[in-house]
């Protein structure tokens, strides 16, 4: 009897060891490049890590900010990174240039990029800027967005203002009165920074002034990675979606988790930013991650009419809604 019990214990130990080894062998290592330094936009990623959602999916995820975030789409396309956070306009531009990246999740459902003017300036709508200076970060398609916003408010377009490339000194260029307004700033970040510094702003959101609605932030992978690793993509997006669902439920808890993983964050900016993002993380039917064909097509058509992307770009190839929360 004792020998049989010993044998059973031995067999059970072998089975447990085998399952453990098998589980470890199935762990997929994933590298995720952020679009910028950790901030409120990334709360769901750190919640997924903190709450074990990546581990539950047998994933070991490395989240990092590249030294040059503008190269994310290229590093993802080359396979140096498996996933990356980026922007719908940039995805379409990249595909127009032959970079084979695909959006697998709609992270932020509407534009954050917006036009802003100090409340003290009295500039409340695009038409108020006629004959005035508008600062921008030198991103070409922002010129087209500004042109559309001005035209939607009755002006002839960008020729009615003086465009000034201020780089990323967007807020300070208004405070110093170098420019009268800016475009290219996030209303979930720069507007909060400015208000905290005693300079509240009027925000003019792009989609409210003629620019088609689009996804500010998306999760991308390469066509090659998607075709070779659909199971990893499914597990990764499922874990990310759980993290952002938690963020929607309690954005301030998310800020605490973000602060734990990135102590350098400015809580006075990211805390109110998270509250603003809460509804922007919700897509169709209130779910996270959804992507709709109409938003990809309408924005691509707007870009084509302005010569930002080539006519042969098929926006339906630029995204898949297969992995969003249903």
Legacy VTK file of the C-alpha trace (Angstrom):
# vtk DataFile Version 3.0
C-alpha trace
ASCII
DATASET POLYDATA
POINTS 326 float
0.000 0.000 0.000
2.807 2.389 0.944
4.644 1.553 -2.285
1.505 2.306 -4.328
1.063 5.637 -2.515
4.693 6.533 -3.148
4.272 5.662 -6.815
1.134 7.799 -7.113
2.887 10.755 -5.477
5.809 10.314 -7.878
3.520 10.152 -10.915
1.570 13.209 -9.748
4.848 15.078 -9.298
5.934 14.178 -12.826
2.600 15.358 -14.247
2.785 18.653 -12.335
6.365 19.178 -13.454
5.416 18.420 -17.051
2.482 20.878 -16.947
4.712 23.541 -15.408
7.399 23.063 -18.042
4.815 23.055 -20.810
3.286 26.268 -19.487
6.687 27.961 -19.346
7.482 26.805 -22.860
4.259 28.411 -24.133
5.060 31.842 -22.693
5.364 34.359 -25.505
7.701 37.312 -25.063
6.228 40.495 -26.474
7.841 43.907 -26.960
5.547 46.957 -26.930
6.811 50.407 -27.954
4.906 53.402 -26.581
4.135 56.508 -28.605
5.490 58.790 -25.863
6.623 58.686 -22.248
4.162 56.960 -19.848
1.067 59.077 -19.222
-2.689 58.766 -18.720
-3.120 57.345 -22.241
-1.230 54.240 -21.129
-3.078 53.473 -17.886
-4.775 50.339 -19.228
-1.444 48.793 -20.231
-0.052 49.089 -16.727
-3.305 47.834 -15.215
-3.043 44.775 -17.471
0.466 44.195 -16.145
-0.393 44.956 -12.513
-3.511 42.768 -12.464
-1.823 39.807 -14.114
-3.805 39.891 -17.355
-0.669 39.447 -19.483
0.486 36.599 -17.246
-2.947 34.973 -17.487
-2.484 34.909 -21.258
1.020 33.388 -20.964
2.620 36.613 -22.111
5.757 38.327 -20.898
5.370 41.919 -22.066
8.118 44.536 -22.130
6.642 48.051 -22.261
9.093 50.814 -23.116
9.413 54.278 -24.650
11.794 54.366 -27.637
14.510 57.005 -27.735
12.743 58.296 -30.861
8.996 57.553 -30.648
8.502 58.820 -34.211
10.071 55.564 -35.462
7.520 53.218 -33.838
5.767 52.257 -37.070
9.079 51.474 -38.745
10.355 49.345 -35.841
7.063 47.448 -35.692
7.090 46.871 -39.450
10.683 45.594 -39.306
9.935 43.223 -36.412
12.188 45.025 -33.923
9.009 45.626 -31.893
5.987 43.314 -31.885
3.412 45.987 -31.075
3.357 49.756 -30.899
1.041 52.575 -29.912
0.591 55.148 -32.636
-1.945 57.349 -34.425
-4.506 56.627 -37.154
-3.278 59.471 -39.425
0.305 58.197 -39.166
-0.767 54.617 -39.901
-2.439 55.740 -43.126
0.580 57.865 -44.094
2.909 54.936 -43.370
0.863 52.564 -45.499
0.915 55.143 -48.281
4.710 54.915 -48.067
4.705 51.112 -48.178
5.090 50.442 -44.442
2.978 47.303 -43.737
1.439 48.058 -40.330
-2.080 47.207 -39.151
-4.181 48.664 -36.339
-5.630 45.933 -34.112
-7.276 48.104 -31.420
-8.796 51.567 -31.357
-7.243 52.892 -28.143
-8.622 56.447 -28.071
-11.805 56.762 -30.101
-11.668 60.468 -31.032
-9.043 63.127 -31.808
-7.100 64.553 -28.892
-5.167 66.822 -31.234
-6.943 70.166 -31.153
-6.664 73.916 -31.578
-6.268 76.016 -28.439
-6.192 79.689 -27.578
-5.797 81.352 -24.201
-9.157 82.350 -22.750
-7.662 85.773 -22.058
-7.143 86.249 -25.831
-10.861 86.189 -26.577
-10.285 83.738 -29.451
-13.117 81.233 -29.164
-13.528 79.833 -32.675
-11.341 79.375 -35.783
-12.683 82.519 -37.498
-11.412 84.639 -34.593
-7.859 83.842 -35.734
-8.031 85.722 -39.038
-4.836 87.712 -39.476
-3.275 86.135 -36.373
-0.420 83.723 -35.688
-1.031 79.993 -35.176
1.738 77.783 -33.829
2.126 74.132 -34.758
4.744 71.396 -34.192
5.844 71.147 -37.823
3.730 68.080 -38.605
2.606 68.554 -42.233
-0.900 67.109 -42.017
-1.682 69.474 -39.129
-1.590 72.247 -41.741
-4.406 70.514 -43.624
-6.391 70.100 -40.412
-5.987 73.796 -39.634
-7.032 74.697 -43.172
-10.195 72.595 -42.842
-11.058 74.071 -39.442
-10.663 77.629 -40.715
-12.755 76.925 -43.815
-15.483 75.283 -41.737
-15.847 78.543 -39.834
-16.215 80.715 -42.922
-12.610 81.741 -43.675
-10.830 81.053 -46.960
-8.309 78.823 -45.230
-4.740 78.740 -44.017
-3.819 81.876 -46.001
-5.934 83.843 -43.528
-3.439 83.161 -40.701
0.315 83.210 -40.189
1.554 79.687 -39.519
4.534 79.430 -37.140
6.543 76.251 -36.547
7.130 76.317 -32.785
8.208 72.676 -32.471
6.940 71.210 -29.237
6.963 74.573 -27.423
3.234 74.783 -28.000
1.977 76.052 -24.663
4.918 78.336 -23.949
4.604 79.938 -27.391
1.117 81.151 -26.437
2.125 82.285 -22.958
4.992 84.312 -24.428
2.570 85.725 -27.041
4.758 84.412 -29.860
1.526 83.023 -31.308
-2.175 83.652 -30.718
-3.253 80.008 -30.891
-1.829 76.543 -31.403
-2.769 73.319 -33.156
-1.219 69.925 -32.452
-1.771 69.912 -28.691
-3.796 67.347 -26.735
-6.759 68.689 -24.791
-6.188 65.845 -22.307
-2.646 67.045 -21.589
-1.480 70.488 -22.762
-4.729 72.225 -21.827
-4.414 70.812 -18.300
-0.769 71.866 -18.033
-1.676 75.391 -19.097
-4.604 75.631 -16.691
-2.407 74.373 -13.837
0.001 77.184 -14.667
-2.793 79.758 -14.509
-3.464 80.004 -18.248
-6.862 78.395 -19.004
-7.586 77.832 -22.683
-10.460 77.610 -25.129
-10.332 74.224 -26.870
-11.509 73.817 -30.466
-11.772 70.111 -31.223
-10.961 69.040 -34.775
-13.988 66.832 -35.336
-16.264 69.716 -34.320
-14.771 71.978 -37.003
-14.857 69.974 -40.221
-12.105 67.382 -39.788
-13.512 63.831 -39.990
-13.600 61.956 -36.700
-10.665 59.570 -36.290
-8.861 57.377 -33.764
-6.169 59.418 -32.035
-4.346 56.392 -30.640
-4.318 52.856 -32.002
-2.435 49.642 -31.239
-0.470 48.411 -34.233
1.420 45.338 -35.314
2.919 44.330 -38.640
1.120 42.393 -41.369
3.800 39.723 -41.047
3.456 39.354 -37.265
-0.330 39.268 -37.529
-0.274 36.505 -40.134
2.311 34.394 -38.274
1.165 34.963 -34.688
-2.624 35.422 -34.661
-2.897 33.595 -31.334
-0.399 35.930 -29.659
-2.206 38.946 -31.098
-5.503 37.625 -29.751
-4.088 36.966 -26.281
-2.276 40.313 -26.156
-5.276 42.378 -27.255
-7.542 40.492 -24.843
-5.245 41.341 -21.924
-4.928 44.972 -23.014
-8.706 45.262 -23.352
-9.186 43.946 -19.809
-6.722 46.556 -18.545
-8.557 49.406 -20.250
-11.932 48.097 -19.138
-10.579 48.415 -15.591
-9.333 51.924 -16.407
-12.800 52.917 -17.603
-14.285 51.586 -14.366
-11.826 53.448 -12.121
-9.433 55.816 -13.912
-8.007 57.182 -10.670
-6.998 53.719 -9.494
-5.305 53.462 -12.869
-3.359 56.639 -12.139
-2.087 55.086 -8.909
-0.927 52.010 -10.804
0.674 54.173 -13.498
2.507 56.122 -10.798
3.815 52.867 -9.327
5.302 51.822 -12.666
6.332 55.320 -13.779
6.998 57.459 -10.664
8.080 60.382 -12.832
4.544 61.165 -14.040
2.938 64.489 -13.180
-0.142 63.432 -11.227
-1.596 66.942 -11.397
-1.835 66.442 -15.176
-2.450 62.717 -15.543
-5.155 62.512 -12.882
-7.579 64.954 -14.595
-6.355 63.620 -17.954
-7.497 60.121 -17.022
-10.970 61.407 -16.162
-11.207 63.060 -19.589
-9.991 59.911 -21.334
-12.497 57.657 -19.569
-15.241 58.231 -22.140
-12.772 58.479 -25.021
-11.699 54.874 -24.378
-15.271 53.754 -25.001
-16.134 52.752 -28.530
-19.201 51.250 -30.102
-21.711 50.059 -27.475
-19.434 51.414 -24.763
-16.777 48.760 -25.363
-13.034 49.301 -25.547
-10.948 48.844 -28.662
-13.595 48.905 -31.391
-12.784 50.229 -34.861
-15.388 51.193 -37.431
-14.885 51.118 -41.184
-16.642 54.457 -41.657
-14.056 56.296 -39.542
-11.109 54.762 -41.385
-12.672 55.358 -44.803
-13.898 58.924 -44.211
-10.588 60.067 -42.762
-8.620 58.356 -45.545
-10.794 60.077 -48.150
-10.165 63.437 -46.469
-6.410 62.744 -46.578
-6.541 61.673 -50.228
-8.376 64.851 -51.293
-5.586 66.888 -49.728
-2.784 64.814 -51.221
-1.572 63.604 -47.822
-1.777 59.943 -48.887
-1.903 58.298 -52.300
-5.178 57.347 -53.969
-4.340 53.622 -53.959
-4.302 53.321 -50.146
-7.114 51.004 -49.047
-8.139 52.024 -45.506
-9.743 48.614 -44.961
-6.280 47.050 -45.105
-5.045 49.393 -42.391
-7.126 47.943 -39.556
-8.999 44.923 -38.240
-11.814 44.936 -35.700
-11.431 41.223 -35.023
-9.733 41.754 -31.670
-11.857 44.458 -30.055
-14.067 43.847 -27.030
-17.475 42.649 -28.234
LINES 1 327
326 0 1 2 3 4 5 6 7 8 9 10 11 12 13 14 15 16 17 18 19 20 21 22 23 24 25 26 27 28 29 30 31 32 33 34 35 36 37 38 39 40 41 42 43 44 45 46 47 48 49 50 51 52 53 54 55 56 57 58 59 60 61 62 63 64 65 66 67 68 69 70 71 72 73 74 75 76 77 78 79 80 81 82 83 84 85 86 87 88 89 90 91 92 93 94 95 96 97 98 99 100 101 102 103 104 105 106 107 108 109 110 111 112 113 114 115 116 117 118 119 120 121 122 123 124 125 126 127 128 129 130 131 132 133 134 135 136 137 138 139 140 141 142 143 144 145 146 147 148 149 150 151 152 153 154 155 156 157 158 159 160 161 162 163 164 165 166 167 168 169 170 171 172 173 174 175 176 177 178 179 180 181 182 183 184 185 186 187 188 189 190 191 192 193 194 195 196 197 198 199 200 201 202 203 204 205 206 207 208 209 210 211 212 213 214 215 216 217 218 219 220 221 222 223 224 225 226 227 228 229 230 231 232 233 234 235 236 237 238 239 240 241 242 243 244 245 246 247 248 249 250 251 252 253 254 255 256 257 258 259 260 261 262 263 264 265 266 267 268 269 270 271 272 273 274 275 276 277 278 279 280 281 282 283 284 285 286 287 288 289 290 291 292 293 294 295 296 297 298 299 300 301 302 303 304 305 306 307 308 309 310 311 312 313 314 315 316 317 318 319 320 321 322 323 324 325
